[in-house]
Amino acid sequence: MSDALDATPYDALLLLSFGGPEGPDDVVPFLENVTRGRGIPTERLKEVGQHYFLFGGVSPINDQNRALLDALRKDFAEHGLDLPVYWGNRNWAPYLTDTLREMVADGRRRVLVLATSAYASYSGCRQYRENLADSLAALAAEGLELPKIDKLRHYFNHPGFLDPMTDGVLQSLADLPEDVRAGAHIAFTTHSIPTASADTSGPVETHGEGGAYVEEHLDVAQLIADAVRERTGIDHPWRLVYQSRSGAPQIPWLEPDICDHLEALHGAGVPAVVMAPIGFVSDHMEVLYDLDTEARAKAEELGLPVRRSATVGDDPRFAAAIRELVLERAAVENGREVTPCALGALGASHNLCPVGCCPARAARPAAAGADSPYA
């Protein structure tokens, strides 16, 4: 193997994701895992799970992760990168602790983690790191030798993430009726989070109104809008909007909601909208239900033509981007000079989450960061 494709010191890549139910009987237990410690009654969880039951109790996220695993393994093999890829979830099988136990049994001692979240936030980064710390603590209690774990940097502005989404927006615009296409608005969507969480997202120096979470999404939206203009010659108006809000109504969350935004656009005479879910790696339940079901129903009620562009999923360009990020991080760990690949105004994200980055409401140990108890 050439030095350029040597992932040393890493001996495995772990795909770390949220997980989802794979049948009707899984829905409530899955939601119990997601909401553990909040004291939510079973009957309420059954109500919350109705959107899963509309799809047979099956979230598409696990199958989409299997497809991404296949794409990563295929890309690695074709490029001579000898690095095994494992998969573990936070909230459903295969569970993270079980996967780490398997990796230890396989002799893996230096693990690099790919989280299926591209942006900085508590729920999109630090919570994954807390889950890693919980699993390492469980393995330590079993007397197992713990692997050293690092996490890939945020990849929101890597061209391998951006280019497939740009193509998706272009395809959605092309799918609109010709008489409304030129005037179409682009609604870039992401998961709404509490404003307090957004304001403290990213390193301490980025804290403030919206924090790194909003700043990173705005950078991505601008990059895609610019690329669309370069390809079509049309400067489509756009806005970053939010979806999938949950939690107590008195707690402020990021707004506007996509459905409210569609109503506002219709009222302003906008002829068509492309919904571009830039905050999501794959077309999982929050895309299928909140956009393809609820938002589309709102658009139909308004008589507003809409299209929803594709997420990155298992696009070969995304798999190639992950390979590049693995090799980039390996080079850094080996002390070699590296020029990180990143577009836009923000540059490459940090390799090591600093102290104070995306803090939790209550302090908990988190692995793969400057404050990790598992150095």
VOPARO-65798 format. One record per residue (C-alpha): x, y, z; residue number from 1; residue in one letter. Coordinates in steps of 0.1 Angstrom, whole numbers. Layout:
// residues N
   east  north     up  resi  resn
      X      Y      Z   NUM     a
...
This chain:
// residues 375
   east  north     up  resi  resn
      0      0      0     1     m
     13     35     -8     2     s
     19     59     20     3     d
     -9     81      6     4     a
    -34     53     14     5     l
    -20     43     48     6     d
    -45     50     76     7     a
    -19     42    103     8     t
    -23     47    133     9     p
    -59     38    128    10     y
    -69      2    125    11     d
   -107      6    121    12     a
   -134     31    111    13     l
   -167     32    132    14     l
   -199     45    115    15     l
   -218     59    145    16     l
   -255     68    139    17     s
   -288     74    156    18     f
   -306     41    149    19     g
   -342     35    142    20     g
   -370      9    145    21     p
   -372    -19    120    22     e
   -408    -30    127    23     g
   -440    -20    146    24     p
   -429    -38    177    25     d
   -397    -18    178    26     d
   -412     16    178    27     v
   -420     22    215    28     v
   -388      4    228    29     p
   -368     26    204    30     f
   -385     58    216    31     l
   -379     47    252    32     e
   -342     45    244    33     n
   -343     79    228    34     v
   -362     96    257    35     t
   -346     76    285    36     r
   -345     95    318    37     g
   -373    120    308    38     r
   -402    101    324    39     g
   -424    101    293    40     i
   -453     77    296    41     p
   -457     48    272    42     t
   -491     61    259    43     e
   -474     94    250    44     r
   -446     75    232    45     l
   -472     57    212    46     k
   -487     90    201    47     e
   -452    103    192    48     v
   -445     71    172    49     g
   -475     75    149    50     q
   -453     88    121    51     h
   -433     56    123    52     y
   -465     35    122    53     f
   -475     53     90    54     l
   -444     36     74    55     f
   -450      2     89    56     g
   -430      9    120    57     g
   -398     10    100    58     v
   -374     39     99    59     s
   -353     39     67    60     p
   -322     50     86    61     i
   -308     16     92    62     n
   -310      5     56    63     d
   -295     38     46    64     q
   -266     32     69    65     n
   -261     -3     55    66     r
   -260     13     20    67     a
   -234     38     33    68     l
   -214     10     48    69     l
   -213     -8     14    70     d
   -203     24     -3    71     a
   -175     30     21    72     l
   -162     -5     19    73     r
   -164     -4    -19    74     k
   -145     29    -21    75     d
   -118     18      3    76     f
   -113    -15    -15    77     a
   -111      2    -49    78     e
    -85     27    -37    79     h
    -64      2    -17    80     g
    -73     15     17    81     l
    -72    -15     40    82     d
    -94     -3     68    83     l
   -123    -23     82    84     p
   -155     -4     88    85     v
   -179    -12    117    86     y
   -213      2    125    87     w
   -229     11    159    88     g
   -260     31    169    89     n
   -270     52    198    90     r
   -306     40    202    91     n
   -311      7    183    92     w
   -293    -24    172    93     a
   -265    -27    164    94     p
   -259     -9    196    95     y
   -227     11    201    96     l
   -215     -8    232    97     t
   -219    -41    214    98     d
   -200    -29    184    99     t
   -171    -16    205   100     l
   -170    -49    223   101     r
   -168    -66    190   102     e
   -140    -43    178   103     m
   -120    -50    210   104     v
   -124    -87    205   105     a
   -111    -82    169   106     d
    -80    -65    182   107     g
    -89    -30    172   108     r
    -69     -5    193   109     r
    -71     28    174   110     r
   -105     37    162   111     v
   -117     66    140   112     l
   -154     76    143   113     v
   -176     89    115   114     l
   -208    103    130   115     a
   -238    107    107   116     t
   -241    144    116   117     s
   -221    170     96   118     a
   -225    200    119   119     y
   -215    212    153   120     a
   -242    210    181   121     s
   -248    192    213   122     y
   -271    166    197   123     s
   -250    163    166   124     g
   -216    160    181   125     c
   -211    161    219   126     r
   -240    137    226   127     q
   -224    112    203   128     y
   -191    117    222   129     r
   -210    112    255   130     e
   -224     79    242   131     n
   -189     68    233   132     l
   -177     76    268   133     a
   -207     56    283   134     d
   -198     26    261   135     s
   -161     28    270   136     l
   -170     30    307   137     a
   -192     -2    302   138     a
   -162    -20    286   139     l
   -139     -9    313   140     a
   -163    -23    339   141     a
   -160    -56    321   142     e
   -122    -55    324   143     g
   -116    -51    286   144     l
    -87    -32    271   145     e
   -101      1    258   146     l
    -93     13    223   147     p
    -82     49    218   148     k
   -110     67    199   149     i
   -108     98    177   150     d
   -137    115    158   151     k
   -135    128    122   152     l
   -139    165    119   153     r
   -172    181    108   154     h
   -176    176     70   155     y
   -204    201     63   156     f
   -182    221     38   157     n
   -163    192     22   158     h
   -170    192    -16   159     p
   -179    155    -14   160     g
   -208    165      9   161     f
   -217    197    -10   162     l
   -216    185    -46   163     d
   -243    158    -43   164     p
   -267    182    -25   165     m
   -261    208    -52   166     t
   -269    183    -79   167     d
   -301    174    -59   168     g
   -312    210    -59   169     v
   -305    214    -96   170     l
   -325    182   -103   171     q
   -354    195    -82   172     s
   -354    228   -101   173     l
   -354    210   -134   174     a
   -384    189   -122   175     d
   -405    220   -116   176     l
   -429    232   -143   177     p
   -411    254   -167   178     e
   -434    284   -161   179     d
   -425    286   -123   180     v
   -389    273   -124   181     r
   -370    306   -127   182     a
   -389    322    -98   183     g
   -385    293    -75   184     a
   -374    299    -39   185     h
   -349    275    -22   186     i
   -358    266     14   187     a
   -327    250     29   188     f
   -339    229     59   189     t
   -322    215     90   190     t
   -333    201    123   191     h
   -346    228    147   192     s
   -328    228    181   193     i
   -334    249    212   194     p
   -319    283    207   195     t
   -299    279    239   196     a
   -283    249    224   197     s
   -276    266    191   198     a
   -261    296    208   199     d
   -235    275    226   200     t
   -227    252    196   201     s
   -191    249    185   202     g
   -160    261    202   203     p
   -164    289    229   204     v
   -152    316    205   205     e
   -182    309    181   206     t
   -208    311    209   207     h
   -234    337    204   208     g
   -266    341    184   209     e
   -271    308    166   210     g
   -235    297    174   211     g
   -216    274    150   212     a
   -247    254    142   213     y
   -265    283    124   214     v
   -232    297    110   215     e
   -222    264     94   216     e
   -257    258     78   217     h
   -257    294     64   218     l
   -223    288     49   219     d
   -235    256     32   220     v
   -267    272     19   221     a
   -247    300      4   222     q
   -222    276    -12   223     l
   -250    256    -28   224     i
   -270    287    -39   225     a
   -238    301    -55   226     d
   -232    268    -73   227     a
   -268    268    -86   228     v
   -264    303    -99   229     r
   -232    294   -117   230     e
   -248    264   -133   231     r
   -282    279   -142   232     t
   -275    317   -145   233     g
   -304    323   -121   234     i
   -299    338    -87   235     d
   -327    320    -67   236     h
   -337    336    -34   237     p
   -332    313     -4   238     w
   -335    311     33   239     r
   -324    287     61   240     l
   -355    272     78   241     v
   -361    245    103   242     y
   -381    213    108   243     q
   -387    184    133   244     s
   -391    206    163   245     r
   -399    187    195   246     s
   -400    194    232   247     g
   -419    218    255   248     a
   -437    246    236   249     p
   -424    273    261   250     q
   -388    266    252   251     i
   -375    287    223   252     p
   -364    267    193   253     w
   -349    279    160   254     l
   -374    293    135   255     e
   -391    296    111   256     p
   -406    262    107   257     d
   -407    249     71   258     i
   -445    248     70   259     c
   -448    283     83   260     d
   -423    294     57   261     h
   -443    278     29   262     l
   -473    298     40   263     e
   -453    330     41   264     a
   -438    324      6   265     l
   -472    316     -8   266     h
   -486    347      7   267     g
   -458    367     -9   268     a
   -466    353    -43   269     g
   -436    330    -47   270     v
   -445    306    -76   271     p
   -426    274    -64   272     a
   -403    261    -38   273     v
   -374    236    -36   274     v
   -370    221     -1   275     m
   -333    212      3   276     a
   -326    192     35   277     p
   -290    202     40   278     i
   -290    193     77   279     g
   -294    156     70   280     f
   -270    130     57   281     v
   -297    106     45   282     s
   -335    104     37   283     d
   -344     91     71   284     h
   -377     94     89   285     m
   -375    132     97   286     e
   -371    138     60   287     v
   -397    114     48   288     l
   -423    125     74   289     y
   -416    161     81   290     d
   -409    171     45   291     l
   -423    145     22   292     d
   -455    141     42   293     t
   -463    172     64   294     e
   -446    199     44   295     a
   -458    185     11   296     r
   -494    183     24   297     a
   -491    220     34   298     k
   -479    229      0   299     a
   -507    210    -17   300     e
   -532    228      6   301     e
   -517    261     -6   302     l
   -516    251    -42   303     g
   -478    258    -41   304     l
   -456    236    -64   305     p
   -428    221    -43   306     v
   -400    196    -49   307     r
   -377    181    -23   308     r
   -341    176    -32   309     s
   -321    145    -23   310     a
   -297    141      6   311     t
   -262    127      2   312     v
   -269     92     13   313     g
   -245     67     -2   314     d
   -234     89    -30   315     d
   -199     77    -42   316     p
   -186    113    -38   317     r
   -195    112     -1   318     f
   -178     79      4   319     a
   -147     93    -13   320     a
   -149    124      9   321     a
   -148    101     40   322     i
   -118     83     26   323     r
   -100    116     22   324     e
   -109    127     57   325     l
    -96     94     71   326     v
    -63     99     53   327     l
    -62    136     63   328     e
    -66    127    100   329     r
    -41     99     98   330     a
    -15    123     83   331     a
    -22    148    111   332     v
    -17    120    137   333     e
     16    111    121   334     n
     28    147    122   335     g
     27    153     84   336     r
     18    186     68   337     e
    -18    186     57   338     v
    -40    210     37   339     t
    -75    202     48   340     p
   -102    202     20   341     c
   -129    226     28   342     a
   -150    252      9   343     l
   -166    284     19   344     g
   -158    311     44   345     a
   -154    290     76   346     l
   -125    267     66   347     g
   -119    232     80   348     a
   -134    224    114   349     s
   -113    213    143   350     h
   -100    178    146   351     n
   -103    177    184   352     l
   -134    192    201   353     c
   -121    218    226   354     p
   -131    222    262   355     v
   -165    241    263   356     g
   -175    230    228   357     c
   -213    223    225   358     c
   -218    219    262   359     p
   -245    198    278   360     a
   -270    212    303   361     r
   -255    188    329   362     a
   -218    179    326   363     a
   -211    144    315   364     r
   -179    127    303   365     p
   -174    128    266   366     a
   -148    108    246   367     a
   -128    119    216   368     a
   -123    155    227   369     g
    -98    177    246   370     a
   -118    170    278   371     d
   -120    132    273   372     s
   -113    110    303   373     p
   -101     84    278   374     y
    -69     99    264   375     a
